[in-house]
C-alpha cells in the first residue's frame, strides 16, 4: 500500500497531468520557472563562452581562472545556495544566480577545450592572409571550436534545469519548486509525478533543439 502511494498508477498520473494544465497556479509557476531558467542559462552562455575563449587563448588567464572553474564545477553547489539569500533576497534573482552557478562552468570548460584543440594550420592560414589576431580568433578559431561550444551549451541545459528546481525548492519555494514542496507536503503524489513529467519534457525539448543545432554545425568538426 505504501509503494502504491509513493508510486501511483500511470493512469492517475496522466489524469493529474491533465488537471495541472487546467490550473492557473501551474501556468504561473511555469512562467516563473521558464523566466528564471531562460535568464540564468542565457547569462551563463553569454558570460561562459567569452571566458572560455579567453582561457583558451591566454595561458595567464587559464592559470588564474582554471582554479576557480574546477573548484566550482566539482563543489556541492546546493550547499552554497543558502548563502545567496542575504545577497539577492528571496526572489527571482536568487534562483537566477543558482542557475548560473550550476550551468556556467561546463560552458567555460567546453569552450576552452574547443579553442585549445583548433588546428595550428587554420591559425597559420589566417596569418598568411594577413588577418590580425582578433580577426583570427573571431573568424577562424571560434567557428572551428563551435562543436565543443555547442556541446557545452547542451550540457549546461541539463545543469540549468537542475539549478532552477533546486533553487526554487531550497531558497524561495516559488515556481515549480513551490509546487513540488506543496505536493510532497500534502502527499499528492499523482500531481508530483505529473510535474516531474513536465520538467522532463521541458528539458528534453530544449536539449533536442540544441542537438539539432549541434548537428547542423557538425561539419566544422570534420573540416577542422
N, C-alpha and C positions, 0 to 999 in steps of 0.2 A: 504493500500500500504506500510506503514511504517513497519507493522508487517511482511509482505511478504519479505521485505528487510532484516530485522533482523533475521527472521526465514525462510530461503529459502526452496523450496520444497526438499523433500528427494532425488528425482531423481537428482537434481542439486548438492546436497552434495556428492552423490555417484560418479557422474561424476567428481567433483573436487577431490575426493579421488583418483580416477584412475589417474588423471593428476598429483597429488602430487607424486605418486610412480614413475613417469617418469622423475621427475626433479632432477638434481644434487644437487641443493640447499637444497632440502628436505633431501636427504641422508647424506649430510654434517652436517646439523643440527641434524639429528637423531644420527649420530655417536658422535657428540659433547655432546648431551644430555645424551646418553647412557653411555658415558665415565664418565662424571661428576656424574651422578646418581650412577653408579656402584662403583666408588671410594668412594663417600661420604657415601653410605649405607654400604659398606664393612668396612670402618673405624669406623662407628657407631657401627657395630656389634662387631668388634674386640676390641674396647675400652669399649663399653657399657656392654658386658657380664662380663668381669673381674671386672669392677667397681661394678656392681650389686651383683656379688658373694662376693666381699669384704664388701659391705654394709650389706649383709645377714648374714655373719659370724662374723662381728665385730660391736659391739654396738657403739664403739667410732667413727668408720668410718661412721656409719649410722648417728650419730648426727651431724658430721661435713658436710657430703655431701648431706644429705637429704634436707637441707635448699635450697641449690643451685639447686638441681634437681627439687624440687617442684616449685621453682621460675621460672625456665626457661620453664618448661612444661606448666605453666599457663600464661606465659608472651606473649605479642604480638610480636612474633619473626620478623614479617615483618617490624616493626618499628625499629628494631635493625640492620637490614641488611645493610643500608647505611653506618653504622659505620665500616663495614668490608672493604670498598673500600680503605681507606688510609693504611690499614694493608696489604691486599693481592693484591691490584690493580684491574684493570678491566680485569680479565682473568678467566680461569677455576678455579683457587684456590679460588676465592671469591664464586663461585657457589658451589664448593665442601664444603666449610665452611658453607654455607647456608643449604645445605642438612644435614650436621651433626647436626646443631643447631635444625633443625626440627625433626630429627628422633632418635637421640641417647637417649633421655630422657625416651622414652617409653620402650626401650630395658633395660635400667638400672632398671626401676621400676618393670617391669615384672620379670626380673631375680631375683631381690631381693625378690619379693613375692614368687617365686618358691623355693628359698633357705630357707626362713624362715618357709615355710609350709611343709618341709620334716619331716617325722615322726621320733620322737626320737628313736623309736625301730630300725630303719635302722642304725642310728649312733651307737647305743649301740651294734648292731650286729657286726659292723666293729671293735669296740673296743675289743669285746670278741675274735675276730680272730687275735688280736694283730696288727691291722693296725695303722699306725701313723696318726696324724691329717690331714696332707696333702693328704695322700692316701685316707682317708675317704672322704675328700672334692672332690677329683678328680674322684674317682671310685664309690662313693656312692651318695653323696649329689648332685653333678651336674647332673649325669644321672637321678636321681629322680626328679630334677627340670626342665628337658627338656620340658615337655608340656608347662609350663609357659614361658620358654625362647623362644620357637618357636612361641608362641602367640605374644610375644613382637616383634620378628622379622617380623611377618606378619603385625602387626600394624605399624611398622616402615617403611615398604614398602610404605604404603599409604601416610604417612607423608613425606617420601623422594621424592615421585613423586611431591607432592605439593611444597616441598622445591626447587627442581631443576627448576620447571617452574617459581615460584615466583622469585627465584634468577636471572634467566636469563632475566626476564622482568624488575625487579626493578633496577638491578645493571648493567648488561652487555649488554642487548639486543642482546644476541647471542643464537645460537641453536634454539630450539622450541620457546623460549621466544621472540627472534627476529622475527621469522615468525609470531607469534601471534600479535606482535606490528605492523608489516608491513600490515597484512591482515586487522586489525582494522583501521589503518590509511587510507587505500585506500578502505575501506568498501567492502572487498572481503569476504563476509560472508559465501559463499559456501566453500571456502578454510579454513576459520576459523573453521567452524563446522567439516569439514573433519579432520583437525588437532586435534581437541578435540577427535574425534573418535580414532585416532591413539594413543593418550595419554591414553585413557580409555583401549584400547586393550592391550597396553604395561603393564599398571598397573594390569589389571585383569589376564594377563598371569603369571606375576611374583607372584601375590598373590595365584593363583591356584597352582603353583609349591610348594610354601611354605606350603599351606594347605595339599598338598599330602604328604609332609614330616611330617607335623603335625599329620596326621592320621597314618602314619607308626610307630610313636613312642608313640601313644596314650596308648599303653599297660602299659607304666610307670605310668600313672595316675590311672590305675585300681589296680596295684600291690603295689603302694607306701604306 
